[in-house]
């Protein structure tokens, strides 16, 4: 959505035509030398990351930081890597995860963002019994809420500019959903709570990231999940005086299989987050809907 709306995603700027899309599942149409494991017609979800496997980050197991990563639908490298908004997509067999019966296509399409969220939750450390604030109630924020609730947080609050998404968060996982509709939202949150042990920034808004330093308790943890558009001035002295731990969380490593397991065992229910579905031929309308006030997660289907 950042590529579509702004022509860039964080520091990655579109410089040539590129097919978007990195969250997907489909049927095997041709298996090459892998017919025994992936016969034609097999239903699979696809991990969209293709790390080099040879750089020091891949060798260390942190392949999400790969020096030569190819990621579907990404402008992070030249030439850009085409994504999944097309009928046929070439995929390495090792990135295919076979879907068991009972997991729908729509659920499978959310495995990639769920993996992103599991990576961020791991960065947050021990969540059980903690007071957590999530900034942003979009798709990532909603999935964060579900995962953090699953990990046993004592209390979860969420802020967003859209009442519709806050209402959904309140129905599914949030103890308190706060409309951050003015410059006074930080004062309101501060007055209502005596700080938070963990703050997860998932909105990509500069004001929300700055507020995280204010709202996080001494000794607490901030995890930045949302991509910022450009540089942001931050009250970094608070990281010093509060001894805050600040983590970035980028894509994921070793989380896709866990995400699929959580869906299979029905520990996480992603279906309520899917607010709209369109055929692939209506992609422009789907993108515009996803930018609207009333949608959370929009899926495309052949």
Secondary structure, DSSP 8 states (H G I E B T S, - for coil): -HHHHHSEETTEE--S-------EEEE-S--GGGTTTS-TT-EEEE--EE--S-SHHHHHT-GGG-TT-EETTB-SSSS-B--SSSS-----GGGEEE--TT--HHHHTTHHHHHHHHHHHHHH---TT-EEEEE--SHHHHHHHHHHHHTT-SEEEEEES-HHHHHHHHHHT-SEEEE--STTHHHHHHHHSS-EEEEEE-S--HHHHHHHHHHEEEEEEEEE-S--SS-----THHHHHTT-EEEE--S-SS-HHHHHHHHHTTSS--GGGEEEEEEGGGHHHHHHHHTSSS-SEEEEE-
